Amino acid sequence: MSQDHPQAQDAAIKYGDVFDVSGHLSKKPVAPEDAAMMQSAETRVLGQTQPGGAASVMQSAATRNERAGYVAHQDVTDVTSDRGVIVTETRVPGRRIITEAVGGQVVEQYSEPTPIEAGGGRGRVESAITIGEALEATAQTVGQKPVTMSDASAIMAAETRATGNNVLTPGGLAATAQSAAAHNASCQRHEDKVKLADVLTGATAKLPADKEATLQDAEGVASAELRNNPDATATPGGVAASVAAAARLNQSTK
C-alpha cells in the first residue's frame, strides 16, 4: 500500500532531509518498504547491506517515521513504487564505484579501493578516479537514457578536459555523442534512439588520454550540460553528476 498520511508531509523525515534530491521525491516521507527494497538491492548487487549506505540511512528514517505513526509498516512511497530503486557497481582498475538511486535520482555514490595485480607482484591499490571512469559510471547508472545535445555537450567538455585537446577527435566520444544526439532529435521511436550506454561503455579505452577528475573539471562539465539543456537542469546520475561525484571522492582522499 502506498503511504498517503497528511500529517506525514509536515513532520516525518523526508527524502530531502537525508539525501540531496529534488522535486516530488524530496517531499515524500521515507517509508519502510522503500528501505526494504534498497536493502534487497544492496544485498543482491554487493553481497550485503553497506554500512552507512543508502539502505542504512533509509531504514533509520523509516523506522523513526513508523514509530511516530507517520507511516505504516507496509507503506511504500509512490515514487519508489513507480520507478523503483537501483544499485549499480562499476568496476575499474583498482576500485569499484557504487551508485544507488531512488525513483531515478542518485542518493549515494562512492568509491571503494580494490587490490589489483601490478606486473605479477603484490596487489596494489589505485586511488584517484579518472574522467573516463566517471563516464563509464554514467553508462552504468543511466545507460538507457537517449543521448541529447545536453549530454553530448557534457561529454565533449569531459573529453576536452581529459585529453587537454580542444579539437574534436573524429570517431571519439564527443563526436559519437554529437552524432547520436542529432540522430535522436529526428528519431520518433524510443527503441531506435542511441543510448548513453552505447556511447560511454568502455569510455576509458576510447579516450586517447585520461586524467584524475577534479572539482574544476566537474564545474566545466556541469556548465556545459546545463547550458545546453532547455530545462537548465542536470540529469540525475548523468555525465555532470558522475564527474562531480568522482571529483568529490578524489578530493576527500587527499
Order of alpha helices (4+ residues) and beta strands (2+ residues): alpha-alpha-alpha-alpha-alpha-alpha-beta-beta-beta-beta-beta-alpha-alpha-alpha-alpha-alpha-alpha-alpha
